[in-house]
Amino acid sequence: MNRAELGAALRALREASGKEAKAVARSAVMSTSKLSKIERGNVAPSVTDVDRVLTAIGVSDAVKAKYMAVARAEATETTAWRLVRRMGHYRKQQQTKALETQMKLLRLFQPALIPGLLQTPEYIRAVLSRHDLGDEQLARTMSVRIERQSVLYDASKDLRFIITEPVLRWRILPAPMMAGQMDRIMSVSRLPNVDVRIVPLDAAQTDFPNHTFVIRDDRLVTVETVHAELAITDPRDVARYVSKFEGFASMAVSGEDMRAMLTHIRDDFLREQETG
């Protein structure tokens, strides 16, 4: 079976399961129309599309591994942000939420912004407002973004975040709100299944931050660039990102040292407010 035949194979699996297309599409966070186009071979499914459809159908691990191998025949996929805008940013958030529901281990490296799962509502609004969304789409996207944060309280998930120090001082919000954002990170960092680490500026560096990336379960890496999001599934490439993440983790501060650093930065913001 090649990738061109994958849609028909997915349809055969769905029909064998006895599940209706509408139910599978809903669980896979896509429209029934899109699922139909995939099954007819009119639309080439992405790796994440195939993953979500197979999960929604409820196939065995062995069957899933077989079909995912076909889906990963192209090791890197690119989705331009203009296509995300056309689809609706809130739908992209729903798709990300579905991935986070299915994963067991998340490793996120952020040298640009506070990670979305750790953002306050004010920070979320400030970031999304830069996408020039209409009021309705902004509200819907914010709502799903905040809903995604419930994964933080799922004890079955292992969530690891690495943030570079400049991110914490990047003026996305006025000083008082940035202080509140520091408190938010400190609060979440005390959850037993959450590990937050900060790479300090005064640490001796042996690597370069490059860009944001997210690793899910050692099988999928997503990378955000200026114009698009990349989805990487080749095990050799995934392993390189895992190695990079672990390298930064080894030089980052964690636990009480990390929270002391956040407290210092928060207090700087508060003093700025008092003297402003």
Secondary structure as a PSIPRED ss2 file (coil, helix, strand):
# PSIPRED VFORMAT (PSIPRED V4.0)

   1 M C   1.000  0.000  0.000
   2 N C   1.000  0.000  0.000
   3 R H   0.000  1.000  0.000
   4 A H   0.000  1.000  0.000
   5 E H   0.000  1.000  0.000
   6 L H   0.000  1.000  0.000
   7 G H   0.000  1.000  0.000
   8 A H   0.000  1.000  0.000
   9 A H   0.000  1.000  0.000
  10 L H   0.000  1.000  0.000
  11 R H   0.000  1.000  0.000
  12 A H   0.000  1.000  0.000
  13 L H   0.000  1.000  0.000
  14 R H   0.000  1.000  0.000
  15 E H   0.000  1.000  0.000
  16 A H   0.000  1.000  0.000
  17 S H   0.000  1.000  0.000
  18 G C   1.000  0.000  0.000
  19 K C   1.000  0.000  0.000
  20 E C   1.000  0.000  0.000
  21 A H   0.000  1.000  0.000
  22 K H   0.000  1.000  0.000
  23 A H   0.000  1.000  0.000
  24 V H   0.000  1.000  0.000
  25 A H   0.000  1.000  0.000
  26 R H   0.000  1.000  0.000
  27 S H   0.000  1.000  0.000
  28 A C   1.000  0.000  0.000
  29 V C   1.000  0.000  0.000
  30 M C   1.000  0.000  0.000
  31 S C   1.000  0.000  0.000
  32 T H   0.000  1.000  0.000
  33 S H   0.000  1.000  0.000
  34 K H   0.000  1.000  0.000
  35 L H   0.000  1.000  0.000
  36 S H   0.000  1.000  0.000
  37 K H   0.000  1.000  0.000
  38 I H   0.000  1.000  0.000
  39 E H   0.000  1.000  0.000
  40 R H   0.000  1.000  0.000
  41 G C   1.000  0.000  0.000
  42 N C   1.000  0.000  0.000
  43 V C   1.000  0.000  0.000
  44 A C   1.000  0.000  0.000
  45 P C   1.000  0.000  0.000
  46 S C   1.000  0.000  0.000
  47 V H   0.000  1.000  0.000
  48 T H   0.000  1.000  0.000
  49 D H   0.000  1.000  0.000
  50 V H   0.000  1.000  0.000
  51 D H   0.000  1.000  0.000
  52 R H   0.000  1.000  0.000
  53 V H   0.000  1.000  0.000
  54 L H   0.000  1.000  0.000
  55 T H   0.000  1.000  0.000
  56 A H   0.000  1.000  0.000
  57 I H   0.000  1.000  0.000
  58 G C   1.000  0.000  0.000
  59 V C   1.000  0.000  0.000
  60 S C   1.000  0.000  0.000
  61 D H   0.000  1.000  0.000
  62 A H   0.000  1.000  0.000
  63 V H   0.000  1.000  0.000
  64 K H   0.000  1.000  0.000
  65 A H   0.000  1.000  0.000
  66 K H   0.000  1.000  0.000
  67 Y H   0.000  1.000  0.000
  68 M H   0.000  1.000  0.000
  69 A H   0.000  1.000  0.000
  70 V H   0.000  1.000  0.000
  71 A H   0.000  1.000  0.000
  72 R C   1.000  0.000  0.000
  73 A C   1.000  0.000  0.000
  74 E C   1.000  0.000  0.000
  75 A C   1.000  0.000  0.000
  76 T E   0.000  0.000  1.000
  77 E E   0.000  0.000  1.000
  78 T E   0.000  0.000  1.000
  79 T E   0.000  0.000  1.000
  80 A E   0.000  0.000  1.000
  81 W H   0.000  1.000  0.000
  82 R H   0.000  1.000  0.000
  83 L H   0.000  1.000  0.000
  84 V H   0.000  1.000  0.000
  85 R H   0.000  1.000  0.000
  86 R H   0.000  1.000  0.000
  87 M H   0.000  1.000  0.000
  88 G C   1.000  0.000  0.000
  89 H H   0.000  1.000  0.000
  90 Y H   0.000  1.000  0.000
  91 R H   0.000  1.000  0.000
  92 K H   0.000  1.000  0.000
  93 Q H   0.000  1.000  0.000
  94 Q H   0.000  1.000  0.000
  95 Q H   0.000  1.000  0.000
  96 T H   0.000  1.000  0.000
  97 K H   0.000  1.000  0.000
  98 A H   0.000  1.000  0.000
  99 L H   0.000  1.000  0.000
 100 E H   0.000  1.000  0.000
 101 T H   0.000  1.000  0.000
 102 Q H   0.000  1.000  0.000
 103 M C   1.000  0.000  0.000
 104 K C   1.000  0.000  0.000
 105 L E   0.000  0.000  1.000
 106 L E   0.000  0.000  1.000
 107 R E   0.000  0.000  1.000
 108 L E   0.000  0.000  1.000
 109 F E   0.000  0.000  1.000
 110 Q E   0.000  0.000  1.000
 111 P C   1.000  0.000  0.000
 112 A C   1.000  0.000  0.000
 113 L C   1.000  0.000  0.000
 114 I C   1.000  0.000  0.000
 115 P C   1.000  0.000  0.000
 116 G H   0.000  1.000  0.000
 117 L H   0.000  1.000  0.000
 118 L H   0.000  1.000  0.000
 119 Q C   1.000  0.000  0.000
 120 T C   1.000  0.000  0.000
 121 P H   0.000  1.000  0.000
 122 E H   0.000  1.000  0.000
 123 Y H   0.000  1.000  0.000
 124 I H   0.000  1.000  0.000
 125 R H   0.000  1.000  0.000
 126 A H   0.000  1.000  0.000
 127 V H   0.000  1.000  0.000
 128 L H   0.000  1.000  0.000
 129 S H   0.000  1.000  0.000
 130 R C   1.000  0.000  0.000
 131 H C   1.000  0.000  0.000
 132 D C   1.000  0.000  0.000
 133 L C   1.000  0.000  0.000
 134 G C   1.000  0.000  0.000
 135 D H   0.000  1.000  0.000
 136 E H   0.000  1.000  0.000
 137 Q H   0.000  1.000  0.000
 138 L H   0.000  1.000  0.000
 139 A H   0.000  1.000  0.000
 140 R H   0.000  1.000  0.000
 141 T H   0.000  1.000  0.000
 142 M H   0.000  1.000  0.000
 143 S H   0.000  1.000  0.000
 144 V H   0.000  1.000  0.000
 145 R H   0.000  1.000  0.000
 146 I H   0.000  1.000  0.000
 147 E H   0.000  1.000  0.000
 148 R H   0.000  1.000  0.000
 149 Q H   0.000  1.000  0.000
 150 S H   0.000  1.000  0.000
 151 V H   0.000  1.000  0.000
 152 L H   0.000  1.000  0.000
 153 Y H   0.000  1.000  0.000
 154 D C   1.000  0.000  0.000
 155 A C   1.000  0.000  0.000
 156 S C   1.000  0.000  0.000
 157 K C   1.000  0.000  0.000
 158 D E   0.000  0.000  1.000
 159 L E   0.000  0.000  1.000
 160 R E   0.000  0.000  1.000
 161 F E   0.000  0.000  1.000
 162 I E   0.000  0.000  1.000
 163 I E   0.000  0.000  1.000
 164 T E   0.000  0.000  1.000
 165 E H   0.000  1.000  0.000
 166 P H   0.000  1.000  0.000
 167 V H   0.000  1.000  0.000
 168 L H   0.000  1.000  0.000
 169 R H   0.000  1.000  0.000
 170 W C   1.000  0.000  0.000
 171 R C   1.000  0.000  0.000
 172 I C   1.000  0.000  0.000
 173 L C   1.000  0.000  0.000
 174 P C   1.000  0.000  0.000
 175 A H   0.000  1.000  0.000
 176 P H   0.000  1.000  0.000
 177 M H   0.000  1.000  0.000
 178 M H   0.000  1.000  0.000
 179 A H   0.000  1.000  0.000
 180 G H   0.000  1.000  0.000
 181 Q H   0.000  1.000  0.000
 182 M H   0.000  1.000  0.000
 183 D H   0.000  1.000  0.000
 184 R H   0.000  1.000  0.000
 185 I H   0.000  1.000  0.000
 186 M H   0.000  1.000  0.000
 187 S H   0.000  1.000  0.000
 188 V H   0.000  1.000  0.000
 189 S H   0.000  1.000  0.000
 190 R C   1.000  0.000  0.000
 191 L C   1.000  0.000  0.000
 192 P C   1.000  0.000  0.000
 193 N C   1.000  0.000  0.000
 194 V E   0.000  0.000  1.000
 195 D E   0.000  0.000  1.000
 196 V E   0.000  0.000  1.000
 197 R E   0.000  0.000  1.000
 198 I E   0.000  0.000  1.000
 199 V E   0.000  0.000  1.000
 200 P C   1.000  0.000  0.000
 201 L C   1.000  0.000  0.000
 202 D C   1.000  0.000  0.000
 203 A C   1.000  0.000  0.000
 204 A C   1.000  0.000  0.000
 205 Q C   1.000  0.000  0.000
 206 T C   1.000  0.000  0.000
 207 D C   1.000  0.000  0.000
 208 F C   1.000  0.000  0.000
 209 P C   1.000  0.000  0.000
 210 N C   1.000  0.000  0.000
 211 H C   1.000  0.000  0.000
 212 T C   1.000  0.000  0.000
 213 F E   0.000  0.000  1.000
 214 V E   0.000  0.000  1.000
 215 I E   0.000  0.000  1.000
 216 R E   0.000  0.000  1.000
 217 D C   1.000  0.000  0.000
 218 D C   1.000  0.000  0.000
 219 R C   1.000  0.000  0.000
 220 L E   0.000  0.000  1.000
 221 V E   0.000  0.000  1.000
 222 T E   0.000  0.000  1.000
 223 V E   0.000  0.000  1.000
 224 E E   0.000  0.000  1.000
 225 T C   1.000  0.000  0.000
 226 V C   1.000  0.000  0.000
 227 H C   1.000  0.000  0.000
 228 A E   0.000  0.000  1.000
 229 E E   0.000  0.000  1.000
 230 L E   0.000  0.000  1.000
 231 A E   0.000  0.000  1.000
 232 I E   0.000  0.000  1.000
 233 T C   1.000  0.000  0.000
 234 D C   1.000  0.000  0.000
 235 P H   0.000  1.000  0.000
 236 R H   0.000  1.000  0.000
 237 D H   0.000  1.000  0.000
 238 V H   0.000  1.000  0.000
 239 A H   0.000  1.000  0.000
 240 R H   0.000  1.000  0.000
 241 Y H   0.000  1.000  0.000
 242 V H   0.000  1.000  0.000
 243 S H   0.000  1.000  0.000
 244 K H   0.000  1.000  0.000
 245 F H   0.000  1.000  0.000
 246 E H   0.000  1.000  0.000
 247 G H   0.000  1.000  0.000
 248 F H   0.000  1.000  0.000
 249 A H   0.000  1.000  0.000
 250 S H   0.000  1.000  0.000
 251 M H   0.000  1.000  0.000
 252 A C   1.000  0.000  0.000
 253 V E   0.000  0.000  1.000
 254 S C   1.000  0.000  0.000
 255 G H   0.000  1.000  0.000
 256 E H   0.000  1.000  0.000
 257 D H   0.000  1.000  0.000
 258 M H   0.000  1.000  0.000
 259 R H   0.000  1.000  0.000
 260 A H   0.000  1.000  0.000
 261 M H   0.000  1.000  0.000
 262 L H   0.000  1.000  0.000
 263 T H   0.000  1.000  0.000
 264 H H   0.000  1.000  0.000
 265 I H   0.000  1.000  0.000
 266 R H   0.000  1.000  0.000
 267 D H   0.000  1.000  0.000
 268 D H   0.000  1.000  0.000
 269 F H   0.000  1.000  0.000
 270 L H   0.000  1.000  0.000
 271 R H   0.000  1.000  0.000
 272 E H   0.000  1.000  0.000
 273 Q H   0.000  1.000  0.000
 274 E H   0.000  1.000  0.000
 275 T H   0.000  1.000  0.000
 276 G C   1.000  0.000  0.000
